[in-house]
Amino acid sequence: MASVPDETASLEQELRAALAHVDALTAEHRRLKHELAETNSGVLALYVQLEERDERLRTAHGQMLRELEDALRPVPIAVDGLELAVHYAPAGTDAPTGGDHYDWFTLPDGTVHITVVDALGHGVRSTRSALNVTHAVRTLALEGHPLQSIVARAHEILAPFDPDLMATVLLARLDPATGELLLANGSHPPALVVRADGTAAYLEVRGRGVGYPLPGSERLLHARLDEGDLLVLYTDGLVESRRDPQEGEQRLVRSARRHRNRAVHEIPGALAADMLTVVLHADDTLALAVRRTPLP
């Protein structure tokens, strides 16, 4: 039979062993917690690095697309008797390309042809669709097709290759010598003319765009630009940012009147700045300004 001192010594030994085990577990816990904190810190740092890299890649990708699209957009042409300028902005930085496009060139007879296109959708696919329309229209115009027939003819050419393509189209033909203006329309917002005296009016032409049922311009509108008159062509993103096209058209008239005497290269951007102060519906925005000036 063990003595009390022996039992006490045994219990003390077991207690010391238990305490030592607890100390070891505590130390191991601290070590694991420290390693976990370092791992979390490393993962967080890696996550931040990946986010920064992805942001750089997105920025570089967007810049590359924007530069590519800018290269596809024709610069204003030099024509005696006319001043031309353009402003374009995508719906968002995540989609720097879009379906709003334009083209302008001088025909052999000296008249200036202008095409404004708004292809359905956003991004690269809509840019391709808009370019297809502008290229088809340019070919038809240079071949001498009547202006009123070009929207319908472009549909006939493009529909077999891209049955999903839908685009509104506005065509303008302007003679710098006489100021004679012809307009054809396919589902596009009307052109706005602001006279030198500040009076303004929309030039309405009914029609249906490429990819629409019964495409084509119903008629050809004849008008005239006198010296100092300003013609504004645009896409619906300019007037529908607040989801009310009629209210947007009224604001555009006021803005165009206010800026009509500025240098032409400033006018499209100034119009966009006025119109997009409140954006409830983001969309690509295109605005062109054409002013008739005295011939040299």
C-alpha positions, 0 to 999 in steps of 0.5 A, spaced: 500 500 500 503 506 497 504 511 502 501 518 502 507 522 500 508 517 494 501 518 492 502 526 492 508 526 488 505 522 483 499 527 483 504 532 482 508 529 477 502 528 473 500 535 474 506 538 471 506 533 465 499 536 464 501 543 465 507 542 460 502 539 455 497 545 456 503 549 455 505 546 449 498 546 446 498 553 447 505 554 444 502 550 438 496 554 438 500 561 437 504 558 432 498 556 428 495 562 429 501 566 427 502 562 421 495 563 419 495 570 420 501 570 415 498 566 410 491 571 410 496 577 409 499 573 403 493 571 400 490 578 401 496 581 398 496 576 392 488 578 391 490 586 391 496 584 386 491 580 382 486 586 382 491 591 380 493 586 374 486 585 372 485 593 372 491 594 368 489 589 363 482 592 363 484 599 362 489 596 357 484 592 353 479 598 353 484 603 351 486 598 345 479 597 343 478 605 343 484 606 339 482 601 334 475 604 334 478 611 333 482 609 327 476 606 324 472 613 325 474 618 319 476 625 321 472 631 319 473 632 312 476 639 309 471 642 304 470 649 302 464 652 305 463 647 310 465 646 317 465 639 320 466 636 327 464 630 331 463 628 338 463 620 340 463 617 347 461 610 349 456 608 354 461 606 359 468 605 360 467 597 360 465 597 353 469 603 350 466 601 343 459 601 341 454 601 335 454 609 334 458 610 327 458 615 322 461 616 315 463 623 311 466 624 304 466 628 298 462 625 292 465 626 285 460 632 283 462 636 289 457 634 294 458 632 301 455 625 303 454 624 311 452 617 314 450 616 321 448 609 324 446 606 330 447 599 330 443 595 336 447 593 342 454 595 345 461 592 344 465 590 338 459 586 335 455 592 334 461 596 332 462 591 326 455 591 325 455 599 324 461 599 320 458 594 315 452 599 314 457 605 313 461 601 308 455 598 304 452 605 304 459 608 302 459 603 296 452 605 294 453 612 294 459 612 290 456 607 285 451 613 284 444 610 287 439 615 289 439 617 296 432 615 297 434 608 295 440 607 299 437 604 306 433 599 303 439 597 298 443 596 304 438 592 307 438 587 301 446 587 301 447 586 309 441 581 311 443 575 308 450 575 311 447 578 318 440 576 319 440 579 326 443 586 324 438 592 326 441 599 325 437 606 324 440 610 319 440 617 317 443 620 310 445 627 309 447 630 302 449 637 302 452 641 296 457 646 299 456 651 293 448 652 294 447 649 301 442 644 298 440 639 303 437 632 302 435 627 307 433 620 307 432 616 314 431 609 316 428 609 324 433 614 326 432 621 330 431 627 326 436 632 324 436 639 327 437 645 323 439 652 327 439 658 323 443 663 324 438 668 327 437 662 332 431 659 330 431 652 330 427 646 327 427 638 326 427 635 319 422 629 320 423 624 315 419 617 316 422 611 314 425 604 317 432 602 318 436 596 316 434 590 319 427 592 320 420 590 317 419 594 310 426 598 310 427 604 307 426 612 307 419 613 305 421 620 302 427 624 300 426 631 304 429 637 301 432 643 305 437 648 305 442 651 309 444 658 308 451 661 311 451 661 318 446 655 319 448 649 323 446 642 322 446 637 328 446 630 327 446 625 332 444 618 335 438 617 340 443 616 346 444 624 346 436 625 347 434 619 351 439 619 357 433 621 361 428 616 358 424 621 355 426 623 347 421 629 347 424 632 353 431 631 350 429 634 343 427 640 347 433 640 351 437 639 345 434 645 341 436 650 347 443 647 347 444 648 340 441 655 340 446 657 346 452 654 343 451 655 335 456 661 335 462 657 338 467 654 334 464 648 330 470 643 333 467 645 340 459 644 339 458 637 339 462 636 345 458 642 348 452 639 346 453 632 350 456 636 356 449 639 356 445 633 355 448 628 359 448 632 366 443 627 368 444 620 365 438 615 367 439 611 361 446 610 359 447 609 352 453 610 346 453 618 344 454 621 337 453 628 335 456 631 329 455 639 327 456 642 320 456 649 319 455 652 312 460 658 311 462 663 306 466 660 300 473 663 299 
